[in-house]
Amino acid sequence: MWVIEADNLTKTFAWVPVLNHVSCQIAAGEVVGVFGPNGAGKTTFLRLLATLLRPSAGTLTLFGTSPQEAHVRRRLGFLGHDSFLYPDLTPIENLTFYGRAYTVPDMPTRIATVLRQVGLQQWGNTMVRTFSRGMEQRLALARVMLHEPDLLLLDEPYTGLDTQGVATLQTALTRMKAQGKTIILTTHDFAFGLELCTRALIVNRGRIVWESGGQVPSVPEFVARYHATIPQS
């Protein structure tokens, strides 16, 4: 069964198409990197998959059924440009709030686990408003991981991370990949994205303009392909 089935998926804003007849199928356990210039439609694509937007046309199926079903949405984890964290709460308080929404069992243990996985175990009782951008990004990832979703949708997850933060993120994503999670991520960082991917897509002007085959190319090969595919202004 496909985790994601998109058929002629289209999204318009004020009659302007941002996503334009996108079709793809993504299986369980795939890690798909979505690359493209600013304004290509990458974020809109992920927000449609996360059920935060509804398509203007076309159909979307998640886990073989309607994406609006509550049991389907509980299997999703979305990391966007906003952290959706409460700055006047601590990491433990933030994660407890979200954990209750998802009825996470054995919450104290689970919270301790995800804080350790993102390298924030010593900051659990510190107000989030004192965090750096990178620390907040890592806590947002912990929020996404908390209920152990089957499908992770990550929009520019490397934003604001220093070298240690990137290494922590790569370790966490590698672990989830080994667990058979399906991961869709957008990034402008070719090296980090391709390191994890089992498939790569290039999106431009709302369309998938290139897709890797059974083997993801090396970074130099991908850079050459990207610049050959995307017209340079």
Beta strands, then each sheet from edge to edge (+ up, - down):
strand 1: 2-13
strand 2: 16-27
strand 3: 31-35
strand 4: 57-62
strand 5: 76-79
strand 6: 151-155
strand 7: 182-186
strand 8: 199-204
strand 9: 207-211
sheet 1: 2+ 1- 4+
sheet 2: 5+ 6+ 7+ 3+ 8+ 9-
end
